[in-house]
Amino acid sequence: MNLANITVTCFAASYGVALVLEAASLLKQTPWRRGLMLAFTAAGIFAHVAYLGLRAGAQASPLSSPAEWCLIAALVLAAVSLAATLMAPRAATGLFLLPVVLGLIGFSLGASDRPFAPNRAYDLWAQVHGWLLLLATVTVCLGFLAGLMYLVQSWRLKHKLLPTREFRLPSLETLQRINAHALGASAMLVAGGFGSGLVLQRLKQGAVDWRSPVTLSLAAMLVWLLAAEAFRIVYPAARRGRKVAYLTLASFGFLLIAIASVTLIESAHGGSRDDARPPAAEPQADGQAAEGATP
C-alpha cells in the first residue's frame, strides 16, 4: 500500500461504513458486525493519521490551515469514538460521534487550505500543546491519587478496619472506575501533546529533533500509556483491582520523568517566549505582506 495515494475519501469512506454498521447494530446485535465496525474505524484512523502526516511533512507550516484543523478535530473525535466503543462495547457511542466526524471532514473540503502566518500558526499550536499537556498532567495525577486510595482502601478492608467518621474513602468500585478512565484519558491527552510538540519543532526548527531529551521522555511516556491501556483492554483481569491501580502509579512515575526533563532542559537553555517563536516573514519591497501571511 502506497501511503502517498491516501486521500480524504479513503478515511471518510471507512468512517461512513463504520457508521452504517453501527446503525445496523441497532436492529440486530452480532459480534462480527461490532468487530467489523471497530476494524473500519481503526482503518480510517490509520489512513487519517497517514494523510495528515504526509501533509505535515510537505509544508513549511505543518497542519496550520483552517481545513487541516477541521481534519485534526475529526481525527480526535474518531479516536474518542474508537476508545469509547472498546471500553463500552454495548453503547452506541459511534452513532453520535461518527456523524460529527464526517461533518468535520466535509466542512474541511470547503475550508481554506492556506496556512496561517508562521507566528500565528506557532502561537496556536503552542496553546494546544500547553493545554493538552496540562490536562494530561492533571489526569495522570488524578489517576495516581485514585490508585493510591484504592490500595489504601483495599488494605483497610483486608485487615477489617472499619471506616471512621474522620477517615472515609470512596468505594473500591468507584476508585477502580476513576483509575480506568484516567488511564485512557491520559493516553489520549499525552498523544495529542506529543503530536503538537512535534509540529511546534517543525515550525521553529524546520525539522523534528528525535534525540532531544524532552522528545524522548514524552515519547517514552506515550508508549507506556498506550501499552498500559492496550493491556487493560485486552487483558480483562487488568481492568479490576490492584493491577489498574499499579498501572496508574507507574504512569505517575513516567510523568515525573517527563516533567523533570522539560523543566530542567528549559531552565538550562533559558530564553523568552519570543525567542522560541519562529522569525516573522520579512515584508516585501512593495510593502505587502510576505507570501503565506494572512491578510
Stockholm file with secondary structure:
# STOCKHOLM 1.0

chainA/1-295         MNLANITVTCFAASYGVALVLEAASLLKQTPWRRGLMLAFTAAGIFAHVAYLGLRAGAQASPLSSPAEWCLIAALVLAAVSLAATLMAPRAATGLFLLPVVLGLIGFSLGASDRPFAPNRAYDLWAQVHGWLLLLATVTVCLGFLAGLMYLVQSWRLKHKLLPTREFRLPSLETLQRINAHALGASAMLVAGGFGSGLVLQRLKQGAVDWRSPVTLSLAAMLVWLLAAEAFRIVYPAARRGRKVAYLTLASFGFLLIAIASVTLIESAHGGSRDDARPPAAEPQADGQAAEGATP
#=GR chainA/1-295 SS CCGGGCCHHHHHHHHHHHHHHHHHTTTCCCHHHHHHHHHHHHHHHHHHHHHHHHHHHTCSSTTCSHHHHHHHHHHHHHHHHHHHHHHCTTSCTHHHHHHHHHHHHHHHHHSCCCCCCHHHHHHHHHHHHHHHHHHHHHHHHHHHHHHHHHHHHHHHHHTTCCCCSSCCCCCHHHHHHHHHHHHHHHHHHHHHHHHHHHHHHHHHHSSCCTTCHHHHHHHHHHHHHHHHHHHHHHCGGGGSHHHHHHHHHHHHHHHHHHHHHHHHHHHHHCCCHHHHSCCCCCCCTTSCCCTTCCC
#=GC SS_cons         CCGGGCCHHHHHHHHHHHHHHHHHTTTCCCHHHHHHHHHHHHHHHHHHHHHHHHHHHTCSSTTCSHHHHHHHHHHHHHHHHHHHHHHCTTSCTHHHHHHHHHHHHHHHHHSCCCCCCHHHHHHHHHHHHHHHHHHHHHHHHHHHHHHHHHHHHHHHHHTTCCCCSSCCCCCHHHHHHHHHHHHHHHHHHHHHHHHHHHHHHHHHHSSCCTTCHHHHHHHHHHHHHHHHHHHHHHCGGGGSHHHHHHHHHHHHHHHHHHHHHHHHHHHHHCCCHHHHSCCCCCCCTTSCCCTTCCC
//
